[in-house]
């Protein structure tokens, strides 16, 4: 199974590299294990559940977990809204 997931990981990483080749402000992890890639967009991109990115992803038949669900809120309740967790 590791080979299967490695191929899926590599496909996601390749798609990200192609899609964001002209947008160097977008970064992502290269997982050595697990099933997720963490993507960070520029601060002005709202990847949260109420943002346009979720709507556009759903319209295209894709789903991701908004990164804000992976954070403990700061004392003021703030969490980053410019991150996403992609499962492969």
C-alpha positions in Angstrom: 0.0 0.0 0.0 2.9 2.4 0.6 3.6 2.4 -3.1 0.0 3.2 -3.9 -0.1 6.1 -1.5 3.3 7.4 -2.7 1.9 7.5 -6.2 -1.2 9.4 -5.0 1.0 11.8 -3.0 3.2 12.4 -6.0 0.2 13.1 -8.2 -1.1 15.7 -5.8 2.3 17.3 -5.5 2.7 17.4 -9.2 -0.7 18.9 -9.7 0.1 21.6 -7.1 3.4 22.4 -8.8 1.7 22.7 -12.1 -1.3 24.7 -10.9 0.7 27.2 -8.8 3.9 27.5 -11.0 3.1 31.2 -11.5 2.1 31.8 -7.9 5.2 31.2 -5.7 3.4 32.6 -2.6 1.5 29.3 -2.4 3.5 26.7 -0.5 2.8 23.1 0.6 4.4 20.3 2.6 6.0 17.2 1.1 4.8 14.5 3.5 7.2 11.7 4.3 4.2 9.7 5.8 0.5 10.1 6.4 -2.2 10.9 3.9 -2.3 14.7 3.8 -0.6 17.7 2.1 -0.8 21.0 4.0 -1.2 24.0 1.6 -0.7 27.6 2.6 -2.1 30.4 0.4 -1.2 34.1 0.7 -3.0 35.8 3.6 -5.6 37.4 1.4 -6.9 34.0 0.2 -9.8 32.8 2.3 -9.7 29.0 2.2 -12.1 28.8 5.2 -15.5 27.2 5.1 -17.2 30.4 4.1 -14.7 31.4 1.5 -14.9 31.3 -2.3 -12.2 28.6 -2.5 -14.5 26.0 -0.8 -17.4 26.9 -3.1 -15.2 26.7 -6.2 -13.8 23.3 -5.1 -17.2 21.9 -4.4 -18.5 23.2 -7.8 -15.5 21.3 -9.4 -16.4 18.1 -7.5 -13.5 18.4 -5.0 -13.4 18.8 -1.2 -10.7 19.8 1.2 -10.5 20.4 4.9 -10.1 24.1 5.7 -6.9 24.5 7.6 -8.6 26.6 10.4 -10.0 23.3 11.7 -6.4 22.1 12.4 -5.5 25.1 14.6 -6.2 26.0 18.3 -7.6 29.5 18.3 -5.4 32.3 19.6 -6.5 34.2 22.7 -8.6 36.5 20.5 -10.2 33.5 18.8 -8.3 34.1 15.5 -7.2 31.1 13.3 -5.5 31.2 9.9 -8.1 31.2 7.1 -5.5 30.8 4.3 -4.6 27.1 4.7 -6.0 23.8 3.5 -5.5 20.1 4.2 -5.6 17.9 1.1 -6.1 14.2 1.5 -4.6 11.8 -1.1 
